[in-house]
Amino acid sequence: MDNNGVSFGAHGVNHAILTNLPFDKAKDEIITSKKEIEEKIGKKVTAFSYPNGNYNQHIIEFLENNGFSCAVGVQGKLVSLQASIFELPRLIAFENFNTFKLMLSGLLSDLIEIKAKLKAKR
């Protein structure tokens, strides 16, 4: 897969929600995951995906200072030029292809935002 343009990133060893762990345990989850993947693919791992999309400033700073160049959450929207490199949104592929196409177009996140604004006005 690596030879066909697929890149691999770290995600934690046990898919633990990092913000629910003591910080030392969260750091261990991140570094152990990074090292295990690097050993398997023979390349440096520089991307991270927050388990369940949960993170905080301490985790971002740890990633920045420990060999990572970016990280993604699960905000379900397209990346904008204003996005922080350690808070990149990520799209989830839905089983329904039409929903996924709407998401890729950028319309789905707009529709969700409009719905939330209308609901808030009630």
Backbone as JSON Lines, residues from 0, in Angstrom:
{"i":0,"aa":"M","n":[0.82,-1.19,0.0],"ca":[0.0,0.0,0.0],"c":[0.86,1.26,0.0]}
{"i":1,"aa":"D","n":[1.92,1.24,0.79],"ca":[2.8,2.38,0.89],"c":[3.39,2.74,-0.48]}
{"i":2,"aa":"N","n":[3.68,1.74,-1.29],"ca":[4.25,1.97,-2.62],"c":[3.23,2.49,-3.62]}
{"i":3,"aa":"N","n":[1.95,2.45,-3.28],"ca":[0.89,2.9,-4.18],"c":[0.26,4.22,-3.74]}
{"i":4,"aa":"G","n":[0.99,5.01,-2.99],"ca":[0.51,6.34,-2.63],"c":[-0.29,6.43,-1.35]}
{"i":5,"aa":"V","n":[-0.42,5.33,-0.62],"ca":[-1.13,5.35,0.65],"c":[-0.12,5.72,1.74]}
{"i":6,"aa":"S","n":[-0.45,6.72,2.54],"ca":[0.45,7.08,3.63],"c":[-0.16,6.62,4.95]}
{"i":7,"aa":"F","n":[0.71,6.34,5.9],"ca":[0.27,5.82,7.2],"c":[0.62,6.82,8.29]}
{"i":8,"aa":"G","n":[-0.29,6.94,9.25],"ca":[-0.06,7.82,10.39],"c":[-0.39,7.09,11.68]}
{"i":9,"aa":"A","n":[0.01,7.69,12.77],"ca":[-0.25,7.11,14.09],"c":[-1.66,7.47,14.56]}
{"i":10,"aa":"H","n":[-2.18,6.65,15.48],"ca":[-3.55,6.83,15.95],"c":[-3.7,6.44,17.42]}
{"i":11,"aa":"G","n":[-2.62,6.03,18.04],"ca":[-2.7,5.49,19.4],"c":[-2.69,3.98,19.33]}
{"i":12,"aa":"V","n":[-2.27,3.34,20.38],"ca":[-2.15,1.88,20.4],"c":[-3.49,1.21,20.66]}
{"i":13,"aa":"N","n":[-4.26,1.74,21.58],"ca":[-5.51,1.09,22.01],"c":[-6.77,1.87,21.66]}
{"i":14,"aa":"H","n":[-6.66,2.85,20.78],"ca":[-7.77,3.73,20.42],"c":[-8.36,4.39,21.66]}
{"i":15,"aa":"A","n":[-7.54,4.64,22.64],"ca":[-7.99,5.31,23.86],"c":[-8.25,6.79,23.56]}
{"i":16,"aa":"I","n":[-9.26,7.34,24.2],"ca":[-9.55,8.76,24.05],"c":[-8.49,9.51,24.86]}
{"i":17,"aa":"L","n":[-7.58,10.16,24.16],"ca":[-6.39,10.74,24.79],"c":[-6.73,11.76,25.87]}
{"i":18,"aa":"T","n":[-7.78,12.51,25.68],"ca":[-8.14,13.54,26.67],"c":[-8.72,12.94,27.95]}
{"i":19,"aa":"N","n":[-9.04,11.65,27.93],"ca":[-9.55,10.97,29.13],"c":[-8.43,10.29,29.92]}
{"i":20,"aa":"L","n":[-7.22,10.31,29.39],"ca":[-6.09,9.64,30.03],"c":[-5.22,10.64,30.79]}
{"i":21,"aa":"P","n":[-4.49,10.15,31.81],"ca":[-3.44,11.0,32.37],"c":[-2.47,11.35,31.24]}
{"i":22,"aa":"F","n":[-1.92,12.56,31.26],"ca":[-1.11,13.03,30.14],"c":[0.06,12.09,29.83]}
{"i":23,"aa":"D","n":[0.72,11.52,30.85],"ca":[1.83,10.59,30.6],"c":[1.36,9.36,29.82]}
{"i":24,"aa":"K","n":[0.17,8.86,30.13],"ca":[-0.38,7.7,29.42],"c":[-0.74,8.08,27.98]}
{"i":25,"aa":"A","n":[-1.29,9.27,27.79],"ca":[-1.61,9.74,26.44],"c":[-0.34,9.85,25.59]}
{"i":26,"aa":"K","n":[0.72,10.39,26.18],"ca":[2.0,10.49,25.45],"c":[2.51,9.11,25.06]}
{"i":27,"aa":"D","n":[2.38,8.14,25.96],"ca":[2.82,6.78,25.68],"c":[2.01,6.17,24.53]}
{"i":28,"aa":"E","n":[0.7,6.39,24.52],"ca":[-0.16,5.91,23.43],"c":[0.33,6.45,22.09]}
{"i":29,"aa":"I","n":[0.65,7.73,22.05],"ca":[1.08,8.39,20.82],"c":[2.43,7.85,20.35]}
{"i":30,"aa":"I","n":[3.41,7.86,21.24],"ca":[4.77,7.47,20.86],"c":[4.87,5.99,20.53]}
{"i":31,"aa":"T","n":[4.21,5.14,21.3],"ca":[4.25,3.69,21.02],"c":[3.63,3.4,19.67]}
{"i":32,"aa":"S","n":[2.51,4.02,19.37],"ca":[1.86,3.84,18.07],"c":[2.79,4.28,16.94]}
{"i":33,"aa":"K","n":[3.4,5.44,17.09],"ca":[4.32,5.97,16.08],"c":[5.47,5.0,15.83]}
{"i":34,"aa":"K","n":[6.1,4.53,16.9],"ca":[7.25,3.63,16.77],"c":[6.87,2.3,16.13]}
{"i":35,"aa":"E","n":[5.73,1.73,16.54],"ca":[5.3,0.44,15.98],"c":[5.06,0.54,14.47]}
{"i":36,"aa":"I","n":[4.41,1.6,14.04],"ca":[4.14,1.76,12.61],"c":[5.44,2.01,11.85]}
{"i":37,"aa":"E","n":[6.32,2.84,12.4],"ca":[7.61,3.1,11.75],"c":[8.41,1.82,11.56]}
{"i":38,"aa":"E","n":[8.39,0.95,12.57],"ca":[9.1,-0.33,12.47],"c":[8.51,-1.21,11.37]}
{"i":39,"aa":"K","n":[7.18,-1.19,11.22],"ca":[6.52,-2.04,10.22],"c":[6.7,-1.53,8.8]}
{"i":40,"aa":"I","n":[6.68,-0.22,8.6],"ca":[6.75,0.3,7.23],"c":[8.15,0.8,6.85]}
{"i":41,"aa":"G","n":[9.03,0.92,7.83],"ca":[10.39,1.36,7.54],"c":[10.51,2.82,7.14]}
{"i":42,"aa":"K","n":[9.55,3.63,7.53],"ca":[9.56,5.06,7.24],"c":[9.1,5.84,8.46]}
{"i":43,"aa":"K","n":[9.5,7.12,8.49],"ca":[9.05,7.99,9.57],"c":[7.55,8.25,9.47]}
{"i":44,"aa":"V","n":[6.88,8.25,10.59],"ca":[5.46,8.58,10.67],"c":[5.37,10.01,11.18]}
{"i":45,"aa":"T","n":[4.73,10.87,10.39],"ca":[4.64,12.28,10.78],"c":[3.2,12.79,10.91]}
{"i":46,"aa":"A","n":[2.23,11.94,10.6],"ca":[0.82,12.35,10.71],"c":[0.16,11.61,11.86]}
{"i":47,"aa":"F","n":[-0.8,12.26,12.48],"ca":[-1.52,11.66,13.6],"c":[-3.02,11.89,13.41]}
{"i":48,"aa":"S","n":[-3.8,10.91,13.81],"ca":[-5.26,11.01,13.8],"c":[-5.75,10.85,15.23]}
{"i":49,"aa":"Y","n":[-6.41,11.87,15.75],"ca":[-6.89,11.82,17.13],"c":[-7.99,10.77,17.27]}
{"i":50,"aa":"P","n":[-7.81,9.79,18.18],"ca":[-8.87,8.81,18.4],"c":[-10.18,9.52,18.78]}
{"i":51,"aa":"N","n":[-11.22,9.2,18.08],"ca":[-12.54,9.79,18.3],"c":[-12.56,11.3,18.03]}
{"i":52,"aa":"G","n":[-11.46,11.82,17.51],"ca":[-11.39,13.25,17.22],"c":[-11.13,14.13,18.44]}
{"i":53,"aa":"N","n":[-10.85,13.52,19.6],"ca":[-10.67,14.28,20.84],"c":[-9.2,14.66,21.05]}
{"i":54,"aa":"Y","n":[-8.98,15.94,21.34],"ca":[-7.63,16.43,21.61],"c":[-7.73,17.72,22.42]}
{"i":55,"aa":"N","n":[-6.58,18.16,22.93],"ca":[-6.52,19.44,23.62],"c":[-5.17,20.08,23.3]}
{"i":56,"aa":"Q","n":[-4.93,21.26,23.81],"ca":[-3.7,21.99,23.49],"c":[-2.45,21.25,23.95]}
{"i":57,"aa":"H","n":[-2.51,20.54,25.06],"ca":[-1.34,19.79,25.54],"c":[-0.96,18.7,24.54]}
{"i":58,"aa":"I","n":[-1.95,18.03,23.99],"ca":[-1.68,16.96,23.02],"c":[-1.13,17.55,21.73]}
{"i":59,"aa":"I","n":[-1.7,18.66,21.28],"ca":[-1.18,19.33,20.08],"c":[0.29,19.68,20.27]}
{"i":60,"aa":"E","n":[0.62,20.3,21.38],"ca":[2.0,20.7,21.65],"c":[2.93,19.5,21.72]}
{"i":61,"aa":"F","n":[2.45,18.4,22.3],"ca":[3.27,17.18,22.36],"c":[3.56,16.67,20.95]}
{"i":62,"aa":"L","n":[2.55,16.65,20.09],"ca":[2.76,16.2,18.71],"c":[3.76,17.1,17.99]}
{"i":63,"aa":"E","n":[3.59,18.4,18.14],"ca":[4.49,19.37,17.49],"c":[5.94,19.15,17.9]}
{"i":64,"aa":"N","n":[6.16,18.77,19.15],"ca":[7.52,18.63,19.68],"c":[8.08,17.22,19.59]}
{"i":65,"aa":"N","n":[7.34,16.3,18.96],"ca":[7.79,14.91,18.92],"c":[7.7,14.29,17.53]}
{"i":66,"aa":"G","n":[8.05,15.08,16.52],"ca":[8.22,14.53,15.18],"c":[7.0,14.48,14.29]}
{"i":67,"aa":"F","n":[5.89,15.02,14.73],"ca":[4.69,15.03,13.89],"c":[4.6,16.36,13.14]}
{"i":68,"aa":"S","n":[4.08,16.29,11.92],"ca":[3.94,17.5,11.11],"c":[2.49,17.94,10.95]}
{"i":69,"aa":"C","n":[1.54,17.05,11.3],"ca":[0.13,17.38,11.18],"c":[-0.72,16.39,11.96]}
{"i":70,"aa":"A","n":[-1.98,16.75,12.17],"ca":[-2.93,15.85,12.84],"c":[-4.34,16.16,12.35]}
{"i":71,"aa":"V","n":[-5.16,15.11,12.32],"ca":[-6.54,15.26,11.85],"c":[-7.52,14.84,12.94]}
{"i":72,"aa":"G","n":[-8.68,15.51,12.93],"ca":[-9.78,15.17,13.81],"c":[-10.88,14.52,13.0]}
{"i":73,"aa":"V","n":[-12.11,14.68,13.43],"ca":[-13.25,14.13,12.68],"c":[-14.38,15.16,12.61]}
{"i":74,"aa":"Q","n":[-14.05,16.38,12.25],"ca":[-15.05,17.44,12.21],"c":[-16.05,17.28,11.07]}
{"i":75,"aa":"G","n":[-15.76,16.44,10.11],"ca":[-16.7,16.2,9.01],"c":[-16.88,17.38,8.09]}
{"i":76,"aa":"K","n":[-15.81,18.09,7.8],"ca":[-15.89,19.21,6.86],"c":[-14.6,19.26,6.05]}
{"i":77,"aa":"L","n":[-14.62,20.08,5.02],"ca":[-13.45,20.21,4.16],"c":[-12.41,21.1,4.82]}
{"i":78,"aa":"V","n":[-11.16,20.91,4.44],"ca":[-10.07,21.72,4.96],"c":[-10.14,23.12,4.36]}
{"i":79,"aa":"S","n":[-9.96,24.12,5.18],"ca":[-9.9,25.5,4.69],"c":[-8.48,26.02,4.87]}
{"i":80,"aa":"L","n":[-8.19,27.13,4.24],"ca":[-6.86,27.73,4.37],"c":[-6.59,28.21,5.79]}
{"i":81,"aa":"Q","n":[-7.64,28.44,6.56],"ca":[-7.49,28.91,7.94],"c":[-7.24,27.77,8.93]}
{"i":82,"aa":"A","n":[-7.36,26.54,8.49],"ca":[-7.24,25.39,9.4],"c":[-5.82,25.28,9.96]}
{"i":83,"aa":"S","n":[-5.73,24.99,11.24],"ca":[-4.44,24.71,11.87],"c":[-3.94,23.37,11.37]}
{"i":84,"aa":"I","n":[-2.66,23.25,11.13],"ca":[-2.07,22.01,10.61],"c":[-2.21,20.85,11.61]}
{"i":85,"aa":"F","n":[-2.44,21.16,12.88],"ca":[-2.65,20.12,13.89],"c":[-4.13,19.99,14.3]}
{"i":86,"aa":"E","n":[-5.0,20.65,13.55],"ca":[-6.44,20.54,13.79],"c":[-7.18,20.42,12.45]}
{"i":87,"aa":"L","n":[-6.61,19.62,11.56],"ca":[-7.21,19.47,10.23],"c":[-8.5,18.66,10.32]}
{"i":88,"aa":"P","n":[-9.55,19.12,9.67],"ca":[-10.78,18.32,9.65],"c":[-10.61,17.12,8.73]}
{"i":89,"aa":"R","n":[-11.43,16.12,8.95],"ca":[-11.35,14.91,8.14],"c":[-12.77,14.47,7.81]}
{"i":90,"aa":"L","n":[-12.95,14.01,6.6],"ca":[-14.25,13.5,6.17],"c":[-14.34,12.02,6.47]}
{"i":91,"aa":"I","n":[-15.51,11.59,6.86],"ca":[-15.78,10.18,7.09],"c":[-16.54,9.66,5.88]}
{"i":92,"aa":"A","n":[-16.09,8.56,5.32],"ca":[-16.77,7.98,4.15],"c":[-18.03,7.27,4.62]}
{"i":93,"aa":"F","n":[-19.17,7.76,4.17],"ca":[-20.46,7.16,4.53],"c":[-20.76,5.98,3.62]}
{"i":94,"aa":"E","n":[-21.61,5.08,4.1],"ca":[-22.05,3.96,3.27],"c":[-22.88,4.47,2.09]}
{"i":95,"aa":"N","n":[-23.61,5.55,2.3],"ca":[-24.44,6.12,1.25],"c":[-23.56,7.04,0.39]}
{"i":96,"aa":"F","n":[-23.34,6.65,-0.85],"ca":[-22.43,7.39,-1.72],"c":[-22.94,8.8,-2.01]}
{"i":97,"aa":"N","n":[-24.25,8.98,-2.11],"ca":[-24.8,10.32,-2.36],"c":[-24.49,11.27,-1.21]}
{"i":98,"aa":"T","n":[-24.57,10.78,0.01],"ca":[-24.21,11.6,1.17],"c":[-22.74,11.96,1.12]}
{"i":99,"aa":"F","n":[-21.91,11.01,0.75],"ca":[-20.48,11.26,0.66],"c":[-20.19,12.3,-0.43]}
{"i":100,"aa":"K","n":[-20.87,12.22,-1.56],"ca":[-20.68,13.21,-2.63],"c":[-21.09,14.6,-2.15]}
{"i":101,"aa":"L","n":[-22.19,14.68,-1.42],"ca":[-22.61,15.97,-0.85],"c":[-21.54,16.53,0.08]}
{"i":102,"aa":"M","n":[-20.95,15.65,0.87],"ca":[-19.91,16.07,1.79],"c":[-18.69,16.6,1.03]}
{"i":103,"aa":"L","n":[-18.27,15.88,-0.01],"ca":[-17.12,16.31,-0.79],"c":[-17.37,17.65,-1.48]}
{"i":104,"aa":"S","n":[-18.6,17.9,-1.84],"ca":[-18.93,19.17,-2.51],"c":[-18.87,20.35,-1.55]}
{"i":105,"aa":"G","n":[-18.91,20.07,-0.26],"ca":[-18.94,21.13,0.75],"c":[-20.34,21.52,1.16]}
{"i":106,"aa":"L","n":[-21.34,21.01,0.45],"ca":[-22.72,21.38,0.74],"c":[-23.25,20.77,2.03]}
{"i":107,"aa":"L","n":[-22.83,19.56,2.35],"ca":[-23.37,18.9,3.54],"c":[-23.05,19.68,4.81]}
{"i":108,"aa":"S","n":[-21.8,20.13,4.94],"ca":[-21.45,20.88,6.15],"c":[-22.22,22.2,6.2]}
{"i":109,"aa":"D","n":[-22.45,22.82,5.03],"ca":[-23.26,24.05,4.99],"c":[-24.69,23.77,5.44]}
{"i":110,"aa":"L","n":[-25.27,22.68,4.94],"ca":[-26.64,22.32,5.31],"c":[-26.76,22.03,6.81]}
{"i":111,"aa":"I","n":[-25.77,21.34,7.35],"ca":[-25.78,21.03,8.79],"c":[-25.69,22.32,9.6]}
{"i":112,"aa":"E","n":[-24.84,23.24,9.16],"ca":[-24.68,24.52,9.86],"c":[-25.98,25.34,9.81]}
{"i":113,"aa":"I","n":[-26.62,25.38,8.65],"ca":[-27.89,26.1,8.51],"c":[-28.95,25.49,9.41]}
{"i":114,"aa":"K","n":[-29.02,24.16,9.45],"ca":[-29.99,23.47,10.29],"c":[-29.77,23.83,11.77]}
{"i":115,"aa":"A","n":[-28.51,23.85,12.2],"ca":[-28.19,24.18,13.59],"c":[-28.6,25.62,13.92]}
{"i":116,"aa":"K","n":[-28.37,26.54,12.98],"ca":[-28.74,27.94,13.21],"c":[-30.26,28.1,13.3]}
{"i":117,"aa":"L","n":[-30.98,27.4,12.44],"ca":[-32.44,27.45,12.49],"c":[-32.98,26.87,13.79]}
{"i":118,"aa":"K","n":[-32.38,25.78,14.22],"ca":[-32.8,25.13,15.46],"c":[-32.54,26.05,16.66]}
{"i":119,"aa":"A","n":[-31.42,26.77,16.63],"ca":[-31.06,27.67,17.74],"c":[-32.02,28.85,17.85]}
{"i":120,"aa":"K","n":[-32.65,29.22,16.74],"ca":[-33.58,30.36,16.75],"c":[-34.95,29.99,17.28]}
{"i":121,"aa":"R","n":[-35.23,28.72,17.41],"ca":[-36.56,28.28,17.89],"c":[-36.74,28.53,19.35]}
